[in-house]
């Protein structure tokens, strides 16, 4: 069976659009040229306003310009030229009749009769042809079978995973987007660089999940965001900077030195990232990647061994990788930078990329329209919620539990029924490092911040005592 590269349907549609555009352009320019010739000839006295040739030039010119205007959606111009066409047709008929009736001794010349008949039959043909086109356009059509296309994606858990039945939540979304525009997306897992190459050489119609970067934007087209994620720097606990400063203080001093706002007289910090990653703009302006590797797991093992000091990675991807026993790292040795500094982390959007061709532009437009429809129906928010729960520890309240809202200055107590499920957003400082890298910045905070998954308070974030719940699942979608 022949392997599908760029979808045959998209190639055919591109050819049809290109051919149709050329025809419409020729009609438009021909119509304008006939207008100019008619105006020039009547202005210089070569024709009169009642001459047949003048009216005929206006008739054909109006048809060409009206067709061009309708094609490009310039409806005011189109309507004017339809009226112009009608006036020219009526005047031409009047001129022909008048020329036949002017001399009673010669009531109907063969030329006049032939022209009159020709216009009559041409008008009838156009009317019948237009009516037939309208009927065909309005007739219900049987659903067109979905056409298979290849879409390439690197594995990036929890968003994209070949171990999941549906390929992960982001893969499921991409398949739904293509299904909505009548294509069957065959997702092929590969690495980051290869996914982009496959789109550029036309083997696949699209790839995901990528962030919009200026180097990529020069050769690829990006859709609207599929979803947003937090891109951060992970660091190995114990990294040192000048004057003995450690951890996030050393990281901040390094970022300041790169920005030209400070000195760095300690050994330079080495930054790593997966091959094919692009840094977020605030960091890309000041830093370069020193080490590349094939997978996030390999990067975190290098980070723990001290072969690199910093690792650029998505927050959820990093949490999932660290918590995975197969990664074989101690989560207590690695943490994400909890700095209110865009150089240490920034929100980014994951997008589909398409080829920079006419068919790629058409595909991007269709995918964006489908995305807008899903967003309007709230399905994108549901996806974000699902992904947030994938890489978290899920807990269940043992008994009736007292909780508090973190933003409630009066600390009004809330009651959670026994059996209430939630996932842990933040652990107390120094607690539960083996199951989560995210902890309260305040070492005096002894409660867990959890997000409720069921019941009337679903979606609320509350603070509860860690002794009030039991761990149900870790790193598993509920």
Secondary structure, DSSP 8 states (H G I E B T S, - for coil): ----SS-HHHHHHHHHHHHHHHHHHHHHHHHHHHHHHHHHHHHTTSS-TT-HHHHHHHHHHHHHHHHHHHHTT-HHHHHHHHHHHHHHHHHHHHHHHHHHHS-GGG---HHHHHHHHHHHHHHHHHHHHHHHHHHHHHS-------EEEEEEEE-BTTTB-TTSTTS-HHHHHHHHHHHHTTEEEEEEEE-HHHHHHHHHTTSSSEEEEE---HHHHTTEEE-S-SEEEEEEEEEETT-B-GGG-BHHHHHHHHHHHHTTSS---S----EEEETT----HHHHTT----EEESSHHHHHHHHHHTS-SEEEEEHHHHHHHHH-GGG---GGGEEE---S-TTTEEEEEEEEEEESSHHHHHHHHHHHHHHHHHHHTTHHHHHHHHHHHHTSEEEEESSSEEEEETT-TT---EEE-TT-EEEEEEB-TTS-TTT-S-B-S-TT--EEEEEE-SSTTTT-EEEEEGGGEEEEEES---
